[in-house]
Amino acid sequence: MKLCFFPKTKLGKWSLICILVAILSAIIVLATIAIFDIKGGNTFFSTPALAIPLVLAWLLGFASFLIGLIAIIKSKPRSVLVFIASTLGLLIAVYGLAEVIFPH
């Protein structure tokens, strides 16, 4: 089994793109909080400048997990980044689901 670092399949590349955009979206949320000193409101969507990129990050993380899982099952890529992107996507999806089920 030959292992490579970058994905060669189309699904593997899409999984990697989705997780990179999800991470970038999470960085945008943190930068918005730090630069503009925005605090959260009473509800999740009371501050759309924080809610929209965060929901986008959750959706893209979940999409990265699903696409990576399909790529691993269907085309069997031997790429390290596809496995990392799928694992991070799973963690993001579980965190997003936990936030919805158990809000704090």
Protein Blocks (a to p, Z undefined) as FASTA:
>chain_A
ZZdfbdcbfklmmmmmmmmmmmmmmmmmmmmmmmnopacdfblklmmmlmmmmmmmmmmm
mmmmmmmmmmmmmnopabfklmmmmmmmmmmmmmmmmmmmmcZZ
